[in-house]
Amino acid sequence: MRVPVLTAEGERVFGSPLDGPPALGGGALAAKPTSVFFPQEEELFTIGSEGPMHSSPAEKPLFAAGFTPRDLLCLGFIDRFFADGHRDDIYFRRREGAVVVAASGYSGADGGFVKLSGGEGDLEFVFDGAVWIVVPHSEAGERVAGRLPDQAPDGALAALVAKSAGLVEEDAELVKAASELLMKEKVPDSFWNRVAESCIQCTGCNLVCPTCTCFGVRDWRYAERVERSRMWDSCQLEGFMREASGHNPLGTEGLRPAEGSITSWRLTERSGARSAVSSAAGAMRPVPPGSG
């Protein structure tokens, strides 16, 4: 189980109920929400004297709660990304069968209103300011909801649905307008050069972006075995695309933020998931301390 919990330092993070008291309300978490299924580092396999050994899949499907509706759009995007072409069995070892739960209603930071998911995920916990209303969206969600008490006042959910439908998210409109400029290649090089001037290659943008999927592979050598792991990589690092010949297609600082942004939008156009990256831009969090 992965749910938002409150640490001893007062931070809300995805964790086990054993890690701290549950903290479902509070809005988007500081860390990348899709890391529940695509962690920053994970072992792929180990090679010892008896040959390769793969880690076993979890015995039970994962229950993951606390995603915002925007997070779920981003999760849907990386689901399609890892399923496209060669299916990524390492990713789906965690993702397959998982029950994914959204939190919406008056569950945002300081009690702010979060739009309802519109049916994304398996289950949704909608807070009306007093009680959590359980709304299933799939068969798996129905099974879970059947075990939970129904404490919703009459008409409470309908009122929240109406409020959600009438809510205009200004940041989403800005991102949509920006995407049109990107896709029509109307953003001048001078803009990206100004962005590059303040970039220190900390990779913080990739550490929090819920639709970033790039990773590198590393072998850890020990006396009796070799462990192969993969970890997040960043297109903002100078050596990200450097070739063996020494040629670097992204050799200038201005090219990296431009190509990273434009490539993301082109991927979403191809998969029909433009709303996911719009949501990713709106869901970008401040980089949590220690992420790098």
ZAMARGU-4260 file (C-alpha; in steps of 0.2 Angstrom, whole numbers, plus 5000, padded with zeros to 4 digits):
<rodrens>
0) 5000/5000/5000 | 5006/5018/4996 | 4997/5033/5003 | 5001/5050/5008 | 5009/5050/5025
5) 5015/5063/5037 | 5034/5061/5041 | 5042/5066/5058 | 5048/5082/5049 | 5030/5087/5044
10) 5032/5083/5025 | 5018/5074/5015 | 5026/5059/5005 | 5020/5043/4997 | 5024/5029/5009
15) 5017/5015/5019 | 5005/5017/5034 | 5019/5011/5044 | 5029/5026/5039 | 5018/5039/5048
20) 5000/5044/5050 | 4990/5045/5034 | 4988/5063/5026 | 4976/5060/5012 | 4971/5079/5011
25) 4983/5092/5006 | 4983/5092/4987 | 4998/5087/4976 | 5013/5080/4985 | 5030/5087/4982
30) 5038/5072/4974 | 5034/5065/4957 | 5018/5055/4959 | 5022/5042/4945 | 5037/5036/4955
35) 5025/5024/4964 | 5026/5014/4948 | 5042/5021/4941 | 5054/5023/4955 | 5070/5034/4954
40) 5081/5019/4955 | 5076/5000/4954 | 5085/4984/4951 | 5082/4975/4935 | 5091/4959/4938
45) 5106/4951/4946 | 5119/4939/4938 | 5128/4927/4950 | 5137/4910/4948 | 5120/4902/4944
50) 5116/4914/4930 | 5104/4929/4930 | 5091/4931/4943 | 5076/4942/4941 | 5067/4950/4956
55) 5050/4942/4959 | 5034/4952/4956 | 5024/4958/4971 | 5013/4944/4979 | 4998/4956/4980
60) 4993/4970/4968 | 4997/4988/4975 | 4985/4999/4982 | 4990/5017/4979 | 4979/5032/4985
65) 4981/5051/4985 | 4984/5055/4967 | 4976/5071/4961 | 4966/5070/4945 | 4980/5079/4936
70) 4992/5065/4942 | 4981/5052/4935 | 4981/5060/4918 | 5000/5059/4919 | 5000/5041/4925
75) 4989/5037/4910 | 5002/5044/4898 | 5017/5034/4905 | 5006/5019/4905 | 5004/5021/4886
80) 5023/5025/4885 | 5029/5009/4893 | 5016/4999/4884 | 5020/5006/4866 | 5031/4995/4856
85) 5041/4983/4867 | 5031/4982/4883 | 5041/4986/4899 | 5038/4971/4910 | 5048/4979/4924
90) 5036/4994/4925 | 5020/4983/4923 | 5027/4971/4937 | 5021/4985/4949 | 5007/4993/4938
95) 4998/4978/4933 | 4982/4975/4944 | 4986/4990/4955 | 4971/4999/4962 | 4974/5018/4959
100) 4964/5030/4970 | 4961/5049/4967 | 4958/5062/4980 | 4948/5077/4975 | 4935/5089/4982
105) 4940/5100/4997 | 4956/5090/4998 | 4968/5103/4992 | 4981/5113/5001 | 4973/5123/5015
110) 4956/5115/5011 | 4956/5121/4993 | 4945/5113/4980 | 4952/5100/4968 | 4943/5096/4952
115) 4935/5079/4952 | 4944/5066/4940 | 4930/5063/4928 | 4931/5044/4930 | 4950/5042/4929
120) 4958/5029/4941 | 4949/5015/4949 | 4942/5024/4964 | 4940/5042/4970 | 4939/5049/4988
125) 4930/5066/4986 | 4930/5077/5002 | 4915/5088/5005 | 4923/5097/5019 | 4917/5085/5033
130) 4917/5067/5026 | 4925/5057/5012 | 4913/5051/4998 | 4919/5035/4990 | 4916/5035/4971
135) 4921/5019/4961 | 4926/5020/4943 | 4931/5002/4939 | 4927/4984/4944 | 4942/4984/4956
140) 4936/5001/4963 | 4918/4993/4966 | 4926/4979/4976 | 4935/4991/4987 | 4920/5003/4989
145) 4909/4988/4994 | 4920/4986/5010 | 4919/5005/5015 | 4905/5013/5024 | 4894/5026/5015
150) 4893/5042/5025 | 4889/5054/5011 | 4874/5066/5015 | 4861/5066/5002 | 4865/5077/4987
155) 4883/5080/4993 | 4891/5072/4978 | 4880/5080/4965 | 4884/5097/4972 | 4903/5093/4971
160) 4901/5087/4953 | 4893/5103/4948 | 4906/5114/4957 | 4920/5104/4948 | 4911/5106/4931
165) 4910/5125/4933 | 4928/5127/4939 | 4940/5136/4927 | 4959/5132/4930 | 4968/5147/4923
170) 4985/5139/4923 | 4978/5125/4912 | 4972/5138/4900 | 4989/5146/4900 | 4998/5129/4897
175) 4986/5125/4882 | 4990/5142/4874 | 5009/5139/4877 | 5007/5121/4869 | 5000/5129/4853
180) 5015/5140/4851 | 5027/5125/4854 | 5018/5114/4841 | 5018/5128/4828 | 5037/5131/4832
185) 5033/5150/4836 | 5044/5150/4851 | 5060/5160/4846 | 5078/5153/4850 | 5081/5169/4861
190) 5068/5163/4873 | 5076/5146/4876 | 5093/5154/4877 | 5086/5165/4891 | 5080/5149/4900
195) 5097/5141/4898 | 5106/5156/4906 | 5098/5151/4923 | 5099/5132/4921 | 5112/5124/4932
200) 5109/5107/4926 | 5102/5102/4943 | 5089/5091/4934 | 5075/5097/4946 | 5063/5099/4932
205) 5064/5080/4927 | 5064/5075/4946 | 5047/5082/4948 | 5039/5081/4931 | 5026/5066/4931
210) 5028/5062/4913 | 5047/5061/4911 | 5052/5043/4907 | 5070/5044/4902 | 5082/5032/4912
215) 5100/5026/4911 | 5107/5009/4916 | 5121/5005/4928 | 5130/4989/4933 | 5135/4987/4951
220) 5149/4975/4953 | 5152/4965/4969 | 5163/4950/4973 | 5150/4937/4970 | 5137/4945/4958
225) 5133/4960/4947 | 5117/4970/4949 | 5110/4979/4935 | 5099/4994/4940 | 5090/5008/4930
230) 5088/5026/4937 | 5080/5042/4930 | 5091/5052/4918 | 5089/5069/4912 | 5089/5077/4894
235) 5095/5093/4903 | 5112/5086/4906 | 5126/5090/4894 | 5131/5072/4891 | 5113/5065/4889
240) 5114/5063/4870 | 5133/5064/4867 | 5138/5050/4855 | 5153/5039/4855 | 5161/5050/4841
245) 5160/5065/4852 | 5146/5073/4842 | 5133/5080/4853 | 5116/5084/4845 | 5111/5094/4861
250) 5128/5102/4863 | 5122/5119/4867 | 5113/5125/4883 | 5099/5133/4873 | 5095/5117/4863
255) 5092/5106/4878 | 5076/5115/4886 | 5069/5118/4869 | 5071/5100/4863 | 5065/5093/4879
260) 5049/5103/4879 | 5045/5100/4860 | 5049/5082/4861 | 5037/5080/4875 | 5023/5088/4866
265) 5026/5078/4850 | 5025/5062/4860 | 5008/5067/4867 | 5002/5072/4850 | 5006/5054/4844
270) 4998/5046/4859 | 4983/5057/4859 | 4988/5062/4877 | 4991/5081/4876 | 4980/5084/4891
275) 4992/5073/4901 | 5007/5085/4898 | 4996/5100/4901 | 4992/5092/4917 | 5010/5089/4920
280) 5015/5107/4918 | 5001/5112/4930 | 5006/5099/4942 | 5024/5103/4943 | 5030/5104/4961
285) 5044/5114/4969 | 5059/5102/4969 | 5059/5093/4986 | 5075/5095/4997 | 5086/5080/4994
290) 5078/5075/4978 | 5095/5075/4968
</rodrens>
